Amino acid sequence: MSSNLAQYILPLAILAVAIALLFGLWNMLRAGSASRSQNLMRWRVVLQFLAVLAVMAALFFSAR
């Protein structure tokens, strides 16, 4: 279970966080909509939380 989690879900979670961060920064740098930038940063926080949960789950199951 933990090897599948570590091999597939963790890189996807990290990639999702990076994409949300880059889109948010791109929107902010090109002076885009403030509400869109706010929503992208909120999505980044949610995705980052899920990524941290996935890392913790991988560590928990690898210790067993």
C-alpha positions as CSV (number, residue, x, y, z in Angstrom):
1,M,0.0,0.0,0.0
2,S,2.7,2.5,1.0
3,S,4.9,1.8,-2.1
4,N,1.9,2.5,-4.4
5,L,1.1,5.7,-2.4
6,A,4.7,6.8,-2.5
7,Q,5.2,6.0,-6.2
8,Y,2.1,7.4,-7.7
9,I,0.0,9.6,-5.4
10,L,2.8,11.6,-3.8
11,P,4.4,12.9,-7.1
12,L,0.9,13.7,-8.4
13,A,0.0,15.6,-5.3
14,I,3.3,17.6,-5.4
15,L,2.8,18.3,-9.1
16,A,-0.8,19.5,-8.5
17,V,0.5,21.9,-5.8
18,A,3.2,23.2,-8.1
19,I,0.8,23.7,-11.0
20,A,-1.7,25.6,-8.8
21,L,1.2,27.7,-7.4
22,L,2.5,28.5,-10.9
23,F,-0.9,29.4,-12.2
24,G,-1.5,31.7,-9.2
25,L,1.8,33.4,-9.6
26,W,1.4,33.8,-13.3
27,N,-2.0,35.4,-12.9
28,M,-0.6,37.7,-10.2
29,L,2.4,38.7,-12.3
30,R,0.4,39.5,-15.4
31,A,-1.9,41.7,-13.3
32,G,-4.8,39.4,-13.8
33,S,-8.0,39.2,-11.9
34,A,-7.5,39.5,-8.1
35,S,-10.4,37.1,-7.4
36,R,-8.9,34.5,-9.7
37,S,-5.5,34.8,-8.1
38,Q,-7.2,34.4,-4.7
39,N,-9.0,31.3,-5.8
40,L,-5.9,29.8,-7.2
41,M,-4.0,30.4,-4.0
42,R,-6.9,28.8,-2.0
43,W,-6.7,25.8,-4.3
44,R,-3.0,25.6,-3.6
45,V,-3.5,25.6,0.1
46,V,-6.1,22.8,-0.2
47,L,-3.9,20.7,-2.5
48,Q,-0.9,21.3,-0.2
49,F,-2.9,20.1,2.8
50,L,-3.9,16.9,0.8
51,A,-0.2,16.4,-0.2
52,V,0.9,16.6,3.4
53,L,-1.8,14.1,4.4
54,A,-0.6,11.8,1.6
55,V,3.0,12.1,2.9
56,M,1.9,11.4,6.5
57,A,-0.1,8.4,5.3
58,A,2.9,7.0,3.4
59,L,5.1,7.5,6.4
60,F,2.5,5.8,8.7
61,F,2.1,2.8,6.4
62,S,5.8,2.4,5.7
63,A,6.5,2.2,9.5
64,R,4.1,-0.7,9.9
